[in-house]
């Protein structure tokens, strides 16, 4: 998905829509009908991607303990609010700087729809500047949300908020510019349709560093090396979250076609859904090798694994290839969760396994299954390595500075009490009966 700024500028949307269809086609390269259809489809997809943040919030709160629910929800609210604003201020123009050296560029603060202040037409008139910004802005906050799940239940709220600001405003956009902004990886031929690496692996590398630096939650790893599972508080909510994310992926991948092209869009939705289904079944079947009891959380993460895995090549793989990619991702996520537990990296929701492990797999799978002969496994591998080196370095610096200054982990007593009370002074759930007297229970002692 090479989102590049077009040189077509200065045509006001209102004026454009008043032009006769033939004149509009001549000026922009597309008909009025196609232009409107493209914009409506991409704006609908923007709304679907926004719904994914509700899905992330539900999955994270469902797979963690009730005493940290408010804290997790607060982080999710902060990420989307701050993410959109910082992407407006500087992120968008870091990611799409126009002509630059392929590694770093900046087109200025805020948005610039054209020299005359009118709405620019992008991609040869296929959609507007505003549609481009809001669709991509929804992607930006997703990276920090991935990190949120992996560091849940023990990170200081202030430390996470500072990290998320820097991550979304600077680290993610620079990484994105290398491919989607027309940078050096794009010139090399690296391919990532909707972000298996640019969104999911970049977020996954951040999650890995954060979880490693924080250490495990209290009671998770015993001194003798024994692992103590910490179950989630609300599995129905986790399941709702995964289905919301699956729904949102219709926009995540479907909108990444960057047009309402019916043939390509329908193919992308088919490959996306087949990979998700195969990922869920792959996780169910592979978990049978390590346990006689089916695990719902593994099945749910298997669905997400399939979605992440197919995201890099959803438009260039066949339906059968999508099934294979998803099934392998479902198996990988089970092995990855077990692996990270064994090396004592505590990830409460499996974010590292879903987004990093399966993001890497999905990116490499393009070099194996793509129907485009220009895509090569070696180029995909170089891209994975480049993003790993860049993101790991940046996140280590940011978390290292935060840890050396304000600290990144809450005190033990706060962790035991729960971050809802220690960080927010409130419970997520009020289970006490209100409005009744102790000496006059409901239905008793009343005239």
N, C-alpha and C positions, 0 to 999 in steps of 0.2 A: 504494500500500500504506500506508494510514493506520493504523499501530499506535498505538492509544490506550489508555491505562490505563482499565479499567472501574471503575465504582463498586461492582461486586459483589465484596464481600470478606467474610472471616470464616467461610467454610464450609470445613471441613477436608476434604481429598480422601478420606481414609480413611472419614470419616463419610458423605460424599456417595455413595461407591460402595456403601455398605450400605443406602442408601435404596431403596425400591421404585421401579421405573422411572417410574411415574406421578408419585410425589412428587418425584423428581429432576427430571423435566421441568417440573413446576410451579415448583420453586424456581429453576431455572437457565435455563429457556427451551429446553433441548435434552434429548433422551433420553440415557440412559446409554450406549447403543450409539454414538450420534453423538459424544458426549463422548470416549469411549475411542478411537474411530476417528480423530478429529481429533488427539488427543495422540500416538497411535502414529505417524500419518503425519508430523506435524511433527517428532517426535524422530528418525525415519528421515531426514527431510530435513536435520536438524541434522548427522547423521553424514555425509551426502553433501557438505554444505558444508565440513565439516572435511577431507574428502578433497581438496578443492580446494587446500588448503595444500600437500599433497604434490604436486599438479599444478604449482602455482607454483614450488615448489622444483626440480622436474624441468625445467621450461621454462627457468628462470633459469640453472641449472648447465649445461644442454645448449647454450644459446646464448652462453655465455661461455667463457673459457679455463680449462683444467684447473688452472692455478696459483692460481685464485681460488675453487675449488669449496668448500672447507671454510668460507671466509669467508661465502659466499652461503648455505650451509646453516645456518650459525650464526645469521645474521640471520633466516632463516625460522623457526628454532626459537624465537628470542627474541621475534619478533613475536606468535606465537600464544600463548606463555606469558604474556608481559607484557600482551598485548591482553585476554585473558580476565580477568586480575586487575584491571587498571585499569577495565575495563568494569563489573566487580562493585563496585569501590570508589566510582566516581563517574560513569562514562560512561552507564550505564543510566538513572540518575535525572537526568542532564543532558538526555538524549535524550527521555525521557518524564517531564517534571516534573509532569504533571497540568494543573491550571489555571494558566496563566501569561500573560504579556503578548504571547506570540506570537514573541518574539525571543530571550529568555533566561529560563530557569527552572531551579531545582534542588530536587529533592525529598529531598535528604539523602544521606549516605554509606551504602554497603552496600545490602542488599536489605530490603524491608519488605513481607512477604506479607500483612500485615493486623494490625489492632490486637491481636488475640488470639493472634498468632503462628502461625496456621494457614495452610495453602496456599490462596491466593486463587484464585477462578475468574474467568478473564478473558473478554472478548468475549461477554458474555451466557452464560457457562458453557461456551463452545466449547473452551477449553483452559486449562491451569493457568498460574499465575504463573511457575513454574519452567520450564515449556516455553517460555514467552514469552522469558524471560531467556536461556536457553542457545541458542535459535535465533538471536536477535538478536546475542548475543555473538560467534557465529561470523562474522557479517558484519563486525563492527567491525575485526578485525585485517586484513581483506582490503585496506583502504585503504593501510595502511602497507606491505603486501606489494607492492602496485603500485609504490610509490615505490622499494622495494628493487631491483627489476629495472632501473629507469632510471638509478640511481646506482651500479650495480655496477662493481667492479674499480678504483675510485679513491676511495671515501669512507672516512673514518676510522670504524672500528667504534663507538667511543665516541660520536661525533657522531650516527651513525645511531640508536643505541640511545636517546639522549636525545630526538631528534626523534620517533621512533616512539612513545615514551611520551606525549609531549605531544599528538601527532596523534590517537592512538586515545582518549586519556583526555578530551580537551577539544574539539579542533577538529571531529572527525567527529561526536561526539554533538550539539554545538550546531547544526551544519549539518543533521543529521538531524531535530532537533526542529522545524525550520521546516515540514517536510512531515509526516513520520511521527509526530511528537509532537503534531500538531494545531496547529502554529504559523501564522504569517501567510501562508505560501505555500499551505498546505493550505486556509486560508479563502478564498484568492483563486481556488482551483480548479486549481492546478498539480498535474500527475499524474506520478508515477514509481512504477510498480508494484513493481519489485524492485531499483531502484537504478542505472539507467544514469547518472544524475547523482549521486544521493546517495552512492553507493559508488564507481562507476567514474570519473566526472568529478572528484569531489572528490580521489580518489587521483591521478588524472591531472594535475590542477593542481599537486599537491605534487610529482609526478615531474618536471613541466616546470621548476619553479623549481629543484629540486635539480640536475637535469642542466645547466641553464643556469649556475648559480653554480659548479658544479664544473669546467665546461669539459670538453673532449673527452679521451679516453684518449690516452696518449702514442702517437704514430704514426698516429692516426686521421685528423687533418687536417694536410696539409702546408703549409708557408709560402706556397706558390704557389697555395693553394686546392684542391689536389688531394686527393681523398678516397681513403683506403686502407681497404678492407674488412678487418675483423678477424673471421674466421670463428669460429663456435662450436666447442666441443671434442667435442660428443656429440649428433649429430642424432637418433639413435634415442631417447635420453633426452628430448630436446625433444618428439619426437612422442608418446612415452608421456605426458608431462606434459600435452599438449593434450587427449589423449583422456581423461585423468583429470579435467581441468577440464570437459570436455563432460559427463562423467558427473556431476560435482558440480553442474552447472547444473540437473540434474533436481531437486535439492534447493533450489538457490538460487532458481529461479523457481517450481518446483512447491510448495515450502513457503510461498512468499509469498502463496499463496491463503489461508493461515491457517486452513485447514480441509481435511477430506478430501472435499469436494464433488466427486463423480466427474466431473460434466460440465465444470466449470470447470477442474479440475486436468488432465484429459485434454486440453482445448483448449490450456492453457498449455504442456504438454509437447510437443504437436504443433507449435505456433508456434515454440517454442524450438529444436527439432531442425531444422525446415525452414530457419530463419534461419541456423543454424550451417552446414548443408550448402550453402546458397546463398552464404554468405560465403566458404567455402573455394573454390568454383568461381569466384566473382566475382574473388577475388584471383588465382587461376591465370590466368584469361583476361586480366585487366587488366595483369598483369605481362608478358604477351606483347607488349604495346605498347612496352616499354622494353628487353626482352632476348629473345634467341632461346633462352635456356637457362632452363627452368623452375626456380624457386627454392622449395625445400621450406619454408624458414622463412617465406616470404611466404604460402604456402598454409596453413600452420599458424596464422599470425596472422590470416589471413582467416577461419578458423573461429571464432577468439576474437572477431574483429570482429563477425561475425554474431550471436554470443551476446550481446555487450555491447549491440549495436544494438537487439535485440528486447526486452531486459530491461525497459525502461521501459513498454512497452505490450503485453506478451505475453498479457495477459488481455482486451485490448480491440481486437485486430486480427484479421483473418481470416487463414487459412493463406496465401492468395495475397499478401496484404499483407506477411506475415512473410517470404515469399520475396523480395519486392522490397526490404524493409528490410535483410535480410541481404546480398543481392547488392550493393546500394549501399554497405553498410558494407565489404564485401570490396574493392570498388574504392577506397573512400576510404582504407583502411589502406595500400594500396600507394602512393598519391599522398602520403599523410602521411609515411610513412617517408622517401621521397625528398625531400620538402620539408624536414623537420627536418635531414636530412644536409646539404642545401644551405645552410641557415642556420647550420650548424656546431653543432648541438645533438646531442650524442652520446648515443644511447639504445641500449644493447647488445642489448636484447630487444624493442624496439618497443613498450614499455609505454605511452608517451605516445600513440602513434598508435592503439593498440588501445583503451585505456581513456578517454582524453580526447577524441580526435577522434570516435570511434564512439559514445562516451557522449553527446556533444553531439548527434550525428546521431540517435541513438535517442530522445532526449528530445524533440527537435523533430518526429520522425516521428510521435509520438503526436498532435500537432496536425494532421497531414496524413492519417493512416490510421485513427485511432481510430473505432470504431463508436459511440462515445458522443458525442452532439452537444454536450455540455457542455465537451468538451475543445477548447481553441483554441490555434492556433499562437502567438499573441501572448503568452498566459499562459505557455506553455512557454518562450518566448524570455526572458521576464522572469525565470523561474526559473533558466535557464542563466546569465544575466548576474549574478544575485544570488549564486549559488554561486561563480561565477568571482571576483567582487570580494572576497567574504568569504575564500575559501580562499587566493587569491593574497596578500592582505594578511597573513593569519595566518602562512602558510608563509614569506613573505619576512622577517617579523620573527623567526621562530624560527631559520631558517637564517642570517640576518644576525647574530644574537647569537652563535650557535655559531661562525660563521666569525671573528667579532671576538675571541672568547675562546679556545676550544680549537682552532680551525681545523677545517675539514671535509674537506680533501683530504690524502691520505697523501703523504709525500715521494716524489720521483721514483725514488730507489733502491728504495724499498719497492714501488712500482708495477711496476717492471721485474722485481724478484725474485718478485713475486706476494704477494698478501695472506695466502695460507695460511701462508707462512713468517713474514712480517713481523708479522702480527697474532696468529697462533695457534701458530707454531713447529711446524707439522706439515704433511704432505702429505695430500691427499685420497686419492691412489692410491699404494700401495706396490707398485711394479713389480719390486722386487728379490727374487730367490730367497732364502728364509730357511731356516735349519736345515741348511745344507750347508757344508762346508769348502772354502776356496779351493784347497787342494792335494788335495782328495778330492771331485771333482765327483760329482754324483748318478750312481750306477751304476758308478763307477770306484774302484779302490784299496780295495775293501772285501772282507772275508772272508765 
